[in-house]
Amino acid sequence: MPAFVVRDLCAGCGACAEVCPYKAITVTARLAVVDPGLCRECEECIFICPNGAITAA
């Protein structure tokens, strides 16, 4: 399952987008958005998020 952003926890810092090797994450209006078509479930974004705003479930 592709990564999922928990909107209430996301601060829009962009750390997840910077670390994503597949460019599957963009930050728009201070909110990270995952493109499920590009996400390859590597979970790098989950580990880097300082707010725990990204999950795989």
PQR file with spaces between the fields and no chain letter, atoms N, CA, C, O and H, PARSE charges and radii, in Angstrom:
ATOM       1  N    MET     1       0.839   -1.171    0.000 -0.4000 1.5000
ATOM       2  CA   MET     1       0.000    0.000    0.000 -0.0000 2.0000
ATOM       3  C    MET     1       0.890    1.243    0.000  0.5500 1.7000
ATOM       4  O    MET     1       1.846    1.315    0.772 -0.5500 1.4000
ATOM       5  N    PRO     2       0.591    2.212   -0.848 -0.5600 1.5000
ATOM       6  CA   PRO     2       1.390    3.442   -0.897  0.2800 2.0000
ATOM       7  C    PRO     2       1.315    4.210    0.426  0.5500 1.7000
ATOM       8  O    PRO     2       0.398    4.013    1.223 -0.5500 1.4000
ATOM       9  N    ALA     3       2.279    5.069    0.639 -0.4000 1.5000
ATOM      10  CA   ALA     3       2.307    5.896    1.840 -0.0000 2.0000
ATOM      11  C    ALA     3       1.074    6.801    1.877  0.5500 1.7000
ATOM      12  O    ALA     3       0.505    7.152    0.844 -0.5500 1.4000
ATOM      13  H    ALA     3       3.025    5.229   -0.008  0.4000 1.0000
ATOM      14  N    PHE     4       0.685    7.162    3.086 -0.4000 1.5000
ATOM      15  CA   PHE     4      -0.491    7.988    3.304 -0.0000 2.0000
ATOM      16  C    PHE     4      -0.124    9.105    4.270  0.5500 1.7000
ATOM      17  O    PHE     4       0.554    8.866    5.269 -0.5500 1.4000
ATOM      18  H    PHE     4       1.148    6.876    3.926  0.4000 1.0000
ATOM      19  N    VAL     5      -0.568   10.325    3.977 -0.4000 1.5000
ATOM      20  CA   VAL     5      -0.267   11.473    4.828 -0.0000 2.0000
ATOM      21  C    VAL     5      -1.436   11.729    5.781  0.5500 1.7000
ATOM      22  O    VAL     5      -2.587   11.837    5.356 -0.5500 1.4000
ATOM      23  H    VAL     5      -1.119   10.519    3.165  0.4000 1.0000
ATOM      24  N    VAL     6      -1.126   11.823    7.060 -0.4000 1.5000
ATOM      25  CA   VAL     6      -2.121   12.175    8.061 -0.0000 2.0000
ATOM      26  C    VAL     6      -2.144   13.708    8.104  0.5500 1.7000
ATOM      27  O    VAL     6      -1.242   14.337    8.657 -0.5500 1.4000
ATOM      28  H    VAL     6      -0.192   11.736    7.405  0.4000 1.0000
ATOM      29  N    ARG     7      -3.169   14.285    7.523 -0.4000 1.5000
ATOM      30  CA   ARG     7      -3.244   15.738    7.340 -0.0000 2.0000
ATOM      31  C    ARG     7      -3.074   16.525    8.634  0.5500 1.7000
ATOM      32  O    ARG     7      -2.404   17.558    8.643 -0.5500 1.4000
ATOM      33  H    ARG     7      -3.902   13.774    7.074  0.4000 1.0000
ATOM      34  N    ASP     8      -3.663   16.060    9.709 -0.4000 1.5000
ATOM      35  CA   ASP     8      -3.601   16.794   10.976 -0.0000 2.0000
ATOM      36  C    ASP     8      -2.194   16.846   11.574  0.5500 1.7000
ATOM      37  O    ASP     8      -1.905   17.707   12.404 -0.5500 1.4000
ATOM      38  H    ASP     8      -4.208   15.221    9.702  0.4000 1.0000
ATOM      39  N    LEU     9      -1.330   15.938   11.160 -0.4000 1.5000
ATOM      40  CA   LEU     9       0.035   15.895   11.688 -0.0000 2.0000
ATOM      41  C    LEU     9       1.062   16.546   10.770  0.5500 1.7000
ATOM      42  O    LEU     9       2.150   16.911   11.216 -0.5500 1.4000
ATOM      43  H    LEU     9      -1.565   15.238   10.485  0.4000 1.0000
ATOM      44  N    CYS    10       0.727   16.691    9.499 -0.4000 1.5000
ATOM      45  CA   CYS    10       1.676   17.212    8.509 -0.0000 2.0000
ATOM      46  C    CYS    10       1.881   18.717    8.682  0.5500 1.7000
ATOM      47  O    CYS    10       0.926   19.494    8.716 -0.5500 1.4000
ATOM      48  H    CYS    10      -0.156   16.394    9.136  0.4000 1.0000
ATOM      49  N    ALA    11       3.161   19.108    8.791 -0.4000 1.5000
ATOM      50  CA   ALA    11       3.519   20.522    8.924 -0.0000 2.0000
ATOM      51  C    ALA    11       3.972   21.112    7.589  0.5500 1.7000
ATOM      52  O    ALA    11       4.252   22.307    7.497 -0.5500 1.4000
ATOM      53  H    ALA    11       3.937   18.478    8.763  0.4000 1.0000
ATOM      54  N    GLY    12       4.042   20.271    6.558 -0.4000 1.5000
ATOM      55  CA   GLY    12       4.449   20.753    5.244 -0.0000 2.0000
ATOM      56  C    GLY    12       5.914   21.118    5.153  0.5500 1.7000
ATOM      57  O    GLY    12       6.286   21.975    4.351 -0.5500 1.4000
ATOM      58  H    GLY    12       3.814   19.300    6.633  0.4000 1.0000
ATOM      59  N    CYS    13       6.756   20.487    5.959 -0.4000 1.5000
ATOM      60  CA   CYS    13       8.182   20.831    5.992 -0.0000 2.0000
ATOM      61  C    CYS    13       8.927   20.405    4.729  0.5500 1.7000
ATOM      62  O    CYS    13       9.939   21.009    4.374 -0.5500 1.4000
ATOM      63  H    CYS    13       6.454   19.791    6.610  0.4000 1.0000
ATOM      64  N    GLY    14       8.433   19.367    4.048 -0.4000 1.5000
ATOM      65  CA   GLY    14       9.046   18.916    2.801 -0.0000 2.0000
ATOM      66  C    GLY    14      10.153   17.893    2.955  0.5500 1.7000
ATOM      67  O    GLY    14      10.745   17.482    1.958 -0.5500 1.4000
ATOM      68  H    GLY    14       7.610   18.877    4.337  0.4000 1.0000
ATOM      69  N    ALA    15      10.451   17.470    4.171 -0.4000 1.5000
ATOM      70  CA   ALA    15      11.509   16.473    4.372 -0.0000 2.0000
ATOM      71  C    ALA    15      11.203   15.191    3.622  0.5500 1.7000
ATOM      72  O    ALA    15      12.103   14.572    3.054 -0.5500 1.4000
ATOM      73  H    ALA    15       9.970   17.804    4.981  0.4000 1.0000
ATOM      74  N    CYS    16       9.952   14.791    3.615 -0.4000 1.5000
ATOM      75  CA   CYS    16       9.552   13.564    2.928 -0.0000 2.0000
ATOM      76  C    CYS    16       9.766   13.668    1.414  0.5500 1.7000
ATOM      77  O    CYS    16      10.232   12.723    0.776 -0.5500 1.4000
ATOM      78  H    CYS    16       9.221   15.294    4.076  0.4000 1.0000
ATOM      79  N    ALA    17       9.425   14.808    0.862 -0.4000 1.5000
ATOM      80  CA   ALA    17       9.583   15.022   -0.584 -0.0000 2.0000
ATOM      81  C    ALA    17      11.056   15.010   -0.972  0.5500 1.7000
ATOM      82  O    ALA    17      11.418   14.507   -2.036 -0.5500 1.4000
ATOM      83  H    ALA    17       9.046   15.575    1.381  0.4000 1.0000
ATOM      84  N    GLU    18      11.902   15.564   -0.113 -0.4000 1.5000
ATOM      85  CA   GLU    18      13.338   15.602   -0.400 -0.0000 2.0000
ATOM      86  C    GLU    18      13.968   14.221   -0.399  0.5500 1.7000
ATOM      87  O    GLU    18      14.883   13.955   -1.179 -0.5500 1.4000
ATOM      88  H    GLU    18      11.608   15.973    0.751  0.4000 1.0000
ATOM      89  N    VAL    19      13.488   13.337    0.470 -0.4000 1.5000
ATOM      90  CA   VAL    19      14.104   12.016    0.610 -0.0000 2.0000
ATOM      91  C    VAL    19      13.507   10.979   -0.351  0.5500 1.7000
ATOM      92  O    VAL    19      14.119    9.932   -0.563 -0.5500 1.4000
ATOM      93  H    VAL    19      12.745   13.553    1.103  0.4000 1.0000
ATOM      94  N    CYS    20      12.353   11.236   -0.924 -0.4000 1.5000
ATOM      95  CA   CYS    20      11.692   10.252   -1.793 -0.0000 2.0000
ATOM      96  C    CYS    20      12.477   10.031   -3.095  0.5500 1.7000
ATOM      97  O    CYS    20      12.604   10.952   -3.902 -0.5500 1.4000
ATOM      98  H    CYS    20      11.857   12.087   -0.752  0.4000 1.0000
ATOM      99  N    PRO    21      13.002    8.821   -3.301 -0.5600 1.5000
ATOM     100  CA   PRO    21      13.777    8.553   -4.513  0.2800 2.0000
ATOM     101  C    PRO    21      12.917    8.452   -5.771  0.5500 1.7000
ATOM     102  O    PRO    21      13.448    8.465   -6.882 -0.5500 1.4000
ATOM     103  N    TYR    22      11.615    8.353   -5.616 -0.4000 1.5000
ATOM     104  CA   TYR    22      10.713    8.191   -6.762 -0.0000 2.0000
ATOM     105  C    TYR    22       9.946    9.466   -7.089  0.5500 1.7000
ATOM     106  O    TYR    22       9.108    9.479   -7.992 -0.5500 1.4000
ATOM     107  H    TYR    22      11.183    8.343   -4.714  0.4000 1.0000
ATOM     108  N    LYS    23      10.233   10.537   -6.354 -0.4000 1.5000
ATOM     109  CA   LYS    23       9.559   11.837   -6.567 -0.0000 2.0000
ATOM     110  C    LYS    23       8.048   11.688   -6.487  0.5500 1.7000
ATOM     111  O    LYS    23       7.308   12.311   -7.248 -0.5500 1.4000
ATOM     112  H    LYS    23      10.913   10.526   -5.621  0.4000 1.0000
ATOM     113  N    ALA    24       7.601   10.853   -5.554 -0.4000 1.5000
ATOM     114  CA   ALA    24       6.174   10.569   -5.405 -0.0000 2.0000
ATOM     115  C    ALA    24       5.472   11.541   -4.458  0.5500 1.7000
ATOM     116  O    ALA    24       4.251   11.491   -4.305 -0.5500 1.4000
ATOM     117  H    ALA    24       8.202   10.347   -4.936  0.4000 1.0000
ATOM     118  N    ILE    25       6.242   12.424   -3.823 -0.4000 1.5000
ATOM     119  CA   ILE    25       5.654   13.331   -2.843 -0.0000 2.0000
ATOM     120  C    ILE    25       5.905   14.776   -3.242  0.5500 1.7000
ATOM     121  O    ILE    25       7.025   15.161   -3.580 -0.5500 1.4000
ATOM     122  H    ILE    25       7.234   12.465   -3.946  0.4000 1.0000
ATOM     123  N    THR    26       4.851   15.557   -3.197 -0.4000 1.5000
ATOM     124  CA   THR    26       4.954   16.995   -3.408 -0.0000 2.0000
ATOM     125  C    THR    26       4.350   17.688   -2.190  0.5500 1.7000
ATOM     126  O    THR    26       3.545   17.102   -1.466 -0.5500 1.4000
ATOM     127  H    THR    26       3.942   15.245   -2.923  0.4000 1.0000
ATOM     128  N    VAL    27       4.742   18.923   -1.975 -0.4000 1.5000
ATOM     129  CA   VAL    27       4.175   19.712   -0.879 -0.0000 2.0000
ATOM     130  C    VAL    27       3.438   20.879   -1.512  0.5500 1.7000
ATOM     131  O    VAL    27       4.024   21.712   -2.203 -0.5500 1.4000
ATOM     132  H    VAL    27       5.396   19.399   -2.563  0.4000 1.0000
ATOM     133  N    THR    28       2.140   20.916   -1.257 -0.4000 1.5000
ATOM     134  CA   THR    28       1.280   21.958   -1.793 -0.0000 2.0000
ATOM     135  C    THR    28       0.479   22.561   -0.655  0.5500 1.7000
ATOM     136  O    THR    28      -0.131   21.832    0.128 -0.5500 1.4000
ATOM     137  H    THR    28       1.664   20.239   -0.696  0.4000 1.0000
ATOM     138  N    ALA    29       0.473   23.861   -0.556 -0.4000 1.5000
ATOM     139  CA   ALA    29      -0.268   24.570    0.496 -0.0000 2.0000
ATOM     140  C    ALA    29       0.078   24.024    1.881  0.5500 1.7000
ATOM     141  O    ALA    29      -0.805   23.797    2.709 -0.5500 1.4000
ATOM     142  H    ALA    29       0.969   24.453   -1.192  0.4000 1.0000
ATOM     143  N    ARG    30       1.395   23.812    2.125 -0.4000 1.5000
ATOM     144  CA   ARG    30       1.904   23.331    3.418 -0.0000 2.0000
ATOM     145  C    ARG    30       1.341   21.970    3.810  0.5500 1.7000
ATOM     146  O    ARG    30       1.102   21.701    4.987 -0.5500 1.4000
ATOM     147  H    ARG    30       2.112   23.996    1.453  0.4000 1.0000
ATOM     148  N    LEU    31       1.133   21.114    2.808 -0.4000 1.5000
ATOM     149  CA   LEU    31       0.654   19.756    3.052 -0.0000 2.0000
ATOM     150  C    LEU    31       1.318   18.814    2.052  0.5500 1.7000
ATOM     151  O    LEU    31       1.306   19.065    0.847 -0.5500 1.4000
ATOM     152  H    LEU    31       1.328   21.333    1.852  0.4000 1.0000
ATOM     153  N    ALA    32       1.894   17.730    2.562 -0.4000 1.5000
ATOM     154  CA   ALA    32       2.498   16.726    1.693 -0.0000 2.0000
ATOM     155  C    ALA    32       1.399   15.910    1.022  0.5500 1.7000
ATOM     156  O    ALA    32       0.381   15.581    1.631 -0.5500 1.4000
ATOM     157  H    ALA    32       1.904   17.525    3.540  0.4000 1.0000
ATOM     158  N    VAL    33       1.635   15.594   -0.246 -0.4000 1.5000
ATOM     159  CA   VAL    33       0.685   14.797   -1.023 -0.0000 2.0000
ATOM     160  C    VAL    33       1.464   13.676   -1.699  0.5500 1.7000
ATOM     161  O    VAL    33       2.466   13.926   -2.369 -0.5500 1.4000
ATOM     162  H    VAL    33       2.462   15.860   -0.741  0.4000 1.0000
ATOM     163  N    VAL    34       1.004   12.442   -1.521 -0.4000 1.5000
ATOM     164  CA   VAL    34       1.664   11.280   -2.116 -0.0000 2.0000
ATOM     165  C    VAL    34       0.920   10.870   -3.377  0.5500 1.7000
ATOM     166  O    VAL    34      -0.300   10.705   -3.366 -0.5500 1.4000
ATOM     167  H    VAL    34       0.190   12.239   -0.977  0.4000 1.0000
ATOM     168  N    ASP    35       1.667   10.706   -4.465 -0.4000 1.5000
ATOM     169  CA   ASP    35       1.090   10.200   -5.713 -0.0000 2.0000
ATOM     170  C    ASP    35       1.181    8.682   -5.650  0.5500 1.7000
ATOM     171  O    ASP    35       2.275    8.130   -5.770 -0.5500 1.4000
ATOM     172  H    ASP    35       2.658   10.840   -4.474  0.4000 1.0000
ATOM     173  N    PRO    36       0.051    7.988   -5.465 -0.5600 1.5000
ATOM     174  CA   PRO    36       0.094    6.528   -5.321  0.2800 2.0000
ATOM     175  C    PRO    36       0.611    5.816   -6.568  0.5500 1.7000
ATOM     176  O    PRO    36       1.073    4.678   -6.478 -0.5500 1.4000
ATOM     177  N    GLY    37       0.543    6.459   -7.717 -0.4000 1.5000
ATOM     178  CA   GLY    37       1.054    5.863   -8.945 -0.0000 2.0000
ATOM     179  C    GLY    37       2.573    5.851   -9.008  0.5500 1.7000
ATOM     180  O    GLY    37       3.165    5.040   -9.719 -0.5500 1.4000
ATOM     181  H    GLY    37       0.168    7.383   -7.790  0.4000 1.0000
ATOM     182  N    LEU    38       3.202    6.753   -8.263 -0.4000 1.5000
ATOM     183  CA   LEU    38       4.664    6.832   -8.255 -0.0000 2.0000
ATOM     184  C    LEU    38       5.287    6.176   -7.027  0.5500 1.7000
ATOM     185  O    LEU    38       6.443    5.756   -7.072 -0.5500 1.4000
ATOM     186  H    LEU    38       2.721    7.412   -7.685  0.4000 1.0000
ATOM     187  N    CYS    39       4.545    6.085   -5.948 -0.4000 1.5000
ATOM     188  CA   CYS    39       5.053    5.519   -4.694 -0.0000 2.0000
ATOM     189  C    CYS    39       5.386    4.038   -4.870  0.5500 1.7000
ATOM     190  O    CYS    39       4.581    3.259   -5.381 -0.5500 1.4000
ATOM     191  H    CYS    39       3.606    6.426   -5.912  0.4000 1.0000
ATOM     192  N    ARG    40       6.585    3.671   -4.436 -0.4000 1.5000
ATOM     193  CA   ARG    40       7.040    2.278   -4.528 -0.0000 2.0000
ATOM     194  C    ARG    40       7.190    1.643   -3.148  0.5500 1.7000
ATOM     195  O    ARG    40       7.833    0.604   -3.001 -0.5500 1.4000
ATOM     196  H    ARG    40       7.239    4.303   -4.021  0.4000 1.0000
ATOM     197  N    GLU    41       6.592    2.277   -2.137 -0.4000 1.5000
ATOM     198  CA   GLU    41       6.536    1.720   -0.787 -0.0000 2.0000
ATOM     199  C    GLU    41       7.904    1.465   -0.169  0.5500 1.7000
ATOM     200  O    GLU    41       8.086    0.486    0.555 -0.5500 1.4000
ATOM     201  H    GLU    41       6.069    3.121   -2.257  0.4000 1.0000
ATOM     202  N    CYS    42       8.858    2.332   -0.448 -0.4000 1.5000
ATOM     203  CA   CYS    42      10.195    2.160    0.133 -0.0000 2.0000
ATOM     204  C    CYS    42      10.233    2.584    1.603  0.5500 1.7000
ATOM     205  O    CYS    42      11.132    2.180    2.341 -0.5500 1.4000
ATOM     206  H    CYS    42       8.710    3.127   -1.036  0.4000 1.0000
ATOM     207  N    GLU    43       9.274    3.386    2.026 -0.4000 1.5000
ATOM     208  CA   GLU    43       9.095    3.845    3.403 -0.0000 2.0000
ATOM     209  C    GLU    43      10.148    4.836    3.888  0.5500 1.7000
ATOM     210  O    GLU    43      10.220    5.111    5.086 -0.5500 1.4000
ATOM     211  H    GLU    43       8.544    3.714    1.427  0.4000 1.0000
ATOM     212  N    GLU    44      10.956    5.373    2.996 -0.4000 1.5000
ATOM     213  CA   GLU    44      11.938    6.384    3.395 -0.0000 2.0000
ATOM     214  C    GLU    44      11.242    7.594    4.010  0.5500 1.7000
ATOM     215  O    GLU    44      11.737    8.171    4.978 -0.5500 1.4000
ATOM     216  H    GLU    44      10.897    5.150    2.023  0.4000 1.0000
ATOM     217  N    CYS    45      10.113    7.973    3.458 -0.4000 1.5000
ATOM     218  CA   CYS    45       9.368    9.133    3.956 -0.0000 2.0000
ATOM     219  C    CYS    45       8.847    8.914    5.368  0.5500 1.7000
ATOM     220  O    CYS    45       8.799    9.847    6.170 -0.5500 1.4000
ATOM     221  H    CYS    45       9.712    7.504    2.672  0.4000 1.0000
ATOM     222  N    ILE    46       8.463    7.699    5.666 -0.4000 1.5000
ATOM     223  CA   ILE    46       7.946    7.379    6.999 -0.0000 2.0000
ATOM     224  C    ILE    46       9.029    7.599    8.045  0.5500 1.7000
ATOM     225  O    ILE    46       8.763    8.151    9.112 -0.5500 1.4000
ATOM     226  H    ILE    46       8.502    6.941    5.014  0.4000 1.0000
ATOM     227  N    PHE    47      10.239    7.171    7.746 -0.4000 1.5000
ATOM     228  CA   PHE    47      11.338    7.266    8.696 -0.0000 2.0000
ATOM     229  C    PHE    47      11.849    8.693    8.877  0.5500 1.7000
ATOM     230  O    PHE    47      12.355    9.028    9.948 -0.5500 1.4000
ATOM     231  H    PHE    47      10.455    6.723    6.879  0.4000 1.0000
ATOM     232  N    ILE    48      11.728    9.534    7.860 -0.4000 1.5000
ATOM     233  CA   ILE    48      12.281   10.889    7.917 -0.0000 2.0000
ATOM     234  C    ILE    48      11.313   11.914    8.501  0.5500 1.7000
ATOM     235  O    ILE    48      11.746   12.961    8.983 -0.5500 1.4000
ATOM     236  H    ILE    48      11.317    9.261    6.990  0.4000 1.0000
ATOM     237  N    CYS    49      10.027   11.636    8.466 -0.4000 1.5000
ATOM     238  CA   CYS    49       9.034   12.628    8.903 -0.0000 2.0000
ATOM     239  C    CYS    49       9.179   12.938   10.397  0.5500 1.7000
ATOM     240  O    CYS    49       9.033   12.040   11.227 -0.5500 1.4000
ATOM     241  H    CYS    49       9.675   10.786    8.074  0.4000 1.0000
ATOM     242  N    PRO    50       9.465   14.203   10.750 -0.5600 1.5000
ATOM     243  CA   PRO    50       9.660   14.549   12.151  0.2800 2.0000
ATOM     244  C    PRO    50       8.367   14.551   12.967  0.5500 1.7000
ATOM     245  O    PRO    50       8.415   14.544   14.197 -0.5500 1.4000
ATOM     246  N    ASN    51       7.220   14.559   12.300 -0.4000 1.5000
ATOM     247  CA   ASN    51       5.936   14.605   12.997 -0.0000 2.0000
ATOM     248  C    ASN    51       5.184   13.281   12.967  0.5500 1.7000
ATOM     249  O    ASN    51       4.095   13.176   13.531 -0.5500 1.4000
ATOM     250  H    ASN    51       7.181   14.564   11.301  0.4000 1.0000
ATOM     251  N    GLY    52       5.749   12.276   12.320 -0.4000 1.5000
ATOM     252  CA   GLY    52       5.056   11.001   12.211 -0.0000 2.0000
ATOM     253  C    GLY    52       3.778   11.101   11.389  0.5500 1.7000
ATOM     254  O    GLY    52       2.805   10.388   11.636 -0.5500 1.4000
ATOM     255  H    GLY    52       6.633   12.361   11.862  0.4000 1.0000
ATOM     256  N    ALA    53       3.798   11.999   10.408 -0.4000 1.5000
ATOM     257  CA   ALA    53       2.604   12.277    9.614 -0.0000 2.0000
ATOM     258  C    ALA    53       2.403   11.342    8.428  0.5500 1.7000
ATOM     259  O    ALA    53       1.390   11.427    7.733 -0.5500 1.4000
ATOM     260  H    ALA    53       4.588   12.579   10.207  0.4000 1.0000
ATOM     261  N    ILE    54       3.364   10.451    8.193 -0.4000 1.5000
ATOM     262  CA   ILE    54       3.253    9.545    7.052 -0.0000 2.0000
ATOM     263  C    ILE    54       3.217    8.112    7.552  0.5500 1.7000
ATOM     264  O    ILE    54       4.016    7.707    8.397 -0.5500 1.4000
ATOM     265  H    ILE    54       4.187   10.382    8.757  0.4000 1.0000
ATOM     266  N    THR    55       2.287    7.368    7.019 -0.4000 1.5000
ATOM     267  CA   THR    55       2.116    5.975    7.420 -0.0000 2.0000
ATOM     268  C    THR    55       1.919    5.107    6.169  0.5500 1.7000
ATOM     269  O    THR    55       1.607    5.614    5.092 -0.5500 1.4000
ATOM     270  H    THR    55       1.639    7.697    6.333  0.4000 1.0000
ATOM     271  N    ALA    56       2.101    3.825    6.330 -0.4000 1.5000
ATOM     272  CA   ALA    56       1.898    2.900    5.209 -0.0000 2.0000
ATOM     273  C    ALA    56       0.540    2.234    5.280  0.5500 1.7000
ATOM     274  O    ALA    56       0.196    1.439    4.405 -0.5500 1.4000
ATOM     275  H    ALA    56       2.354    3.413    7.206  0.4000 1.0000
ATOM     276  N    ALA    57      -0.229    2.540    6.292 -0.4000 1.5000
ATOM     277  CA   ALA    57      -1.558    1.910    6.431 -0.0000 2.0000
ATOM     278  C    ALA    57      -2.647    2.946    6.443  0.5500 1.7000
ATOM     279  O    ALA    57      -3.824    2.603    6.552 -0.5500 1.4000
ATOM     280  H    ALA    57       0.050    3.185    7.003  0.4000 1.0000
